[in-house]
Amino acid sequence: MLGRLAFSIVSIIPNPAGESFEINLSNPSSVPIAYTLFDALGNEVFTAMGMGRAQHVPTDGLPPGIYFLRLSENGYVQTRQIAIEH
């Protein structure tokens, strides 16, 4: 990485989310980023890999509540909180 962030979360919209949300990144790399969503107890409820500036994450089927979204690439990690309401 040498002085450059692998990626940066610009926004998560909408937050609170309904049936889905979108993650917008700056500095996307050519390496896939792992997206993992955890519930408030730390249980993994969704995981995917993606590339590019925007990723769509479905939340239908998840109960309303507070979740934590973790993005990681080659040891670089960012985590953000997101609320899901239906």
C-alpha positions in Angstrom: 0.0 0.0 0.0 2.9 2.3 0.7 1.2 5.6 1.7 -2.1 4.9 -0.1 -5.2 3.5 1.4 -6.4 0.3 -0.3 -9.9 1.8 -0.2 -12.0 4.2 1.8 -15.8 4.0 2.5 -17.3 7.2 1.2 -21.0 6.3 2.0 -23.4 3.6 2.9 -26.8 4.5 1.6 -29.5 4.4 2.8 -28.7 4.1 6.5 -30.9 3.0 8.0 -31.4 0.4 5.2 -34.6 -1.3 4.1 -34.3 -4.3 1.7 -30.8 -3.4 0.6 -28.0 -0.8 0.8 -25.2 0.4 -1.4 -21.6 0.9 -0.3 -19.6 3.6 -2.2 -15.8 3.5 -2.1 -13.0 5.8 -3.1 -9.7 4.3 -4.3 -11.1 1.0 -5.4 -8.3 -1.4 -6.3 -8.1 -4.2 -8.8 -8.1 -6.7 -6.0 -11.5 -8.1 -4.8 -12.7 -6.7 -1.4 -14.4 -8.9 1.1 -17.7 -7.6 2.5 -19.0 -9.1 5.7 -22.0 -8.1 7.7 -22.2 -9.0 11.4 -25.2 -8.7 13.8 -24.8 -7.0 17.2 -23.7 -10.3 18.8 -20.9 -10.8 16.3 -22.5 -13.5 14.2 -21.7 -13.3 10.5 -25.0 -12.9 8.5 -23.7 -12.0 5.0 -20.5 -12.3 3.1 -19.5 -11.5 -0.5 -16.6 -10.4 -2.6 -16.7 -7.4 -4.9 -14.7 -5.0 -7.0 -15.3 -1.4 -8.1 -16.6 1.8 -6.6 -20.1 0.6 -5.6 -21.4 -2.6 -4.1 -25.1 -3.6 -3.6 -25.8 -5.6 -0.4 -29.2 -7.2 0.1 -30.7 -7.2 3.6 -34.1 -8.8 3.0 -34.5 -11.7 5.3 -32.5 -10.0 8.1 -34.3 -8.9 11.2 -34.3 -5.2 12.0 -31.4 -4.0 14.2 -27.9 -2.7 14.4 -25.2 -4.4 12.2 -21.5 -4.0 11.5 -20.2 -4.0 8.0 -16.5 -5.0 7.6 -14.6 -4.5 4.4 -11.2 -6.0 4.0 -8.5 -6.4 1.4 -5.0 -7.8 2.0 -5.0 -7.1 5.7 -6.5 -3.5 5.4 -9.9 -3.4 7.2 -12.6 -0.7 7.6 -15.7 -1.3 9.7 -18.9 0.8 9.8 -22.2 0.5 11.7 -25.5 0.2 9.8 -29.1 0.0 11.0 -31.6 -2.2 9.2 -35.3 -1.3 9.4 -38.1 -2.9 7.4 
